[in-house]
Amino acid sequence: MTTTHFTAWLTTTTSALDQDNIDIVILEDELIGDPEAGDAAWACKGGIALFTGITNVPAEDGDHTKAKLEAEDLMRDAGWATVGAWDGVDTGYIVTVERV
């Protein structure tokens, strides 16, 4: 099992933003549980963001598909790539990312 794991958080909820557009933040995760027992999972470690970016998509009534594509472009330009599909969460979407 890998020892590092990163998640990109796409925030679409206006109350969770400090500006008007949808943003993207990459945070490192930490392993919780016991991998050998089969109950391992990743949880947000918090701390300093490894990458942040602001899309051109307004959070209020913005196109979430367009925001995801733009976020992927921003991350790619910064040396990150998505791994898998975006999952919906209360404040927007998350996806596993890796350095490229």
C-alpha positions as CSV (number, residue, x, y, z in Angstrom):
1,M,0.0,0.0,0.0
2,T,1.2,3.5,-0.9
3,T,2.4,5.7,2.0
4,T,1.3,9.0,0.5
5,H,-2.2,9.9,-0.7
6,F,-3.6,13.3,-1.8
7,T,-7.1,14.5,-2.4
8,A,-8.3,17.5,-4.4
9,W,-11.3,19.4,-3.0
10,L,-13.4,21.3,-5.4
11,T,-15.5,23.8,-3.4
12,T,-18.8,24.8,-5.0
13,T,-20.7,25.9,-1.9
14,T,-20.7,29.7,-1.6
15,S,-20.7,29.6,2.2
16,A,-17.5,27.6,2.2
17,L,-15.6,30.1,-0.1
18,D,-13.9,33.4,0.6
19,Q,-14.4,34.6,-3.0
20,D,-17.1,34.2,-5.7
21,N,-15.7,31.5,-7.9
22,I,-15.3,27.7,-7.4
23,D,-11.9,26.8,-6.1
24,I,-9.6,23.8,-5.9
25,V,-7.3,22.8,-3.1
26,I,-5.0,19.7,-2.8
27,L,-4.4,18.3,0.7
28,E,-2.4,15.3,1.9
29,D,-4.3,12.5,3.5
30,E,-3.3,10.2,6.3
31,L,-3.8,6.4,6.6
32,I,-6.2,5.4,9.3
33,G,-7.0,1.8,10.3
34,D,-4.9,-1.3,9.8
35,P,-4.1,-2.3,6.2
36,E,-3.2,-5.8,7.2
37,A,-6.6,-6.2,8.9
38,G,-8.4,-4.9,5.8
39,D,-9.8,-1.9,7.4
40,A,-7.5,0.8,6.1
41,A,-8.8,4.1,4.8
42,W,-7.5,7.6,4.0
43,A,-8.7,10.7,5.9
44,C,-7.8,14.3,5.3
45,K,-4.7,15.3,7.2
46,G,-5.4,19.0,6.9
47,G,-2.6,21.4,7.3
48,I,-1.0,23.5,4.5
49,A,-2.5,23.1,1.0
50,L,-0.1,21.7,-1.5
51,F,-1.9,23.5,-4.3
52,T,-4.7,26.0,-4.6
53,G,-6.4,27.5,-7.6
54,I,-9.5,29.5,-8.4
55,T,-11.6,28.6,-11.5
56,N,-13.4,31.1,-13.7
57,V,-16.7,29.4,-12.8
58,P,-19.0,31.3,-10.4
59,A,-20.0,29.3,-7.3
60,E,-23.5,30.6,-7.4
61,D,-25.4,28.8,-10.3
62,G,-22.0,27.8,-11.9
63,D,-21.5,24.8,-14.2
64,H,-19.9,22.1,-12.0
65,T,-18.8,20.0,-15.0
66,K,-17.0,23.1,-16.5
67,A,-15.4,23.8,-13.0
68,K,-14.1,20.2,-12.8
69,L,-12.5,20.4,-16.2
70,E,-11.0,23.8,-15.5
71,A,-9.7,22.5,-12.1
72,E,-8.1,19.5,-13.8
73,D,-6.3,21.9,-16.2
74,L,-5.1,24.1,-13.3
75,M,-3.8,21.0,-11.5
76,R,-2.2,19.5,-14.6
77,D,-0.3,22.8,-15.1
78,A,0.9,22.6,-11.5
79,G,2.1,18.9,-11.9
80,W,-0.9,17.0,-10.6
81,A,-3.3,14.5,-12.3
82,T,-6.6,13.1,-11.2
83,V,-6.8,9.4,-10.4
84,G,-10.4,8.1,-10.8
85,A,-13.7,9.9,-10.8
86,W,-14.9,12.9,-8.9
87,D,-17.2,12.1,-5.9
88,G,-19.8,14.5,-4.5
89,V,-19.4,15.8,-0.9
90,D,-21.4,18.3,1.1
91,T,-19.3,21.3,-0.1
92,G,-18.6,20.2,-3.7
93,Y,-16.5,17.3,-5.1
94,I,-13.3,15.4,-4.2
95,V,-11.0,13.3,-6.3
96,T,-7.7,11.4,-5.6
97,V,-4.7,13.1,-7.3
98,E,-1.1,12.2,-7.7
99,R,2.0,14.1,-8.7
100,V,3.1,13.7,-12.3
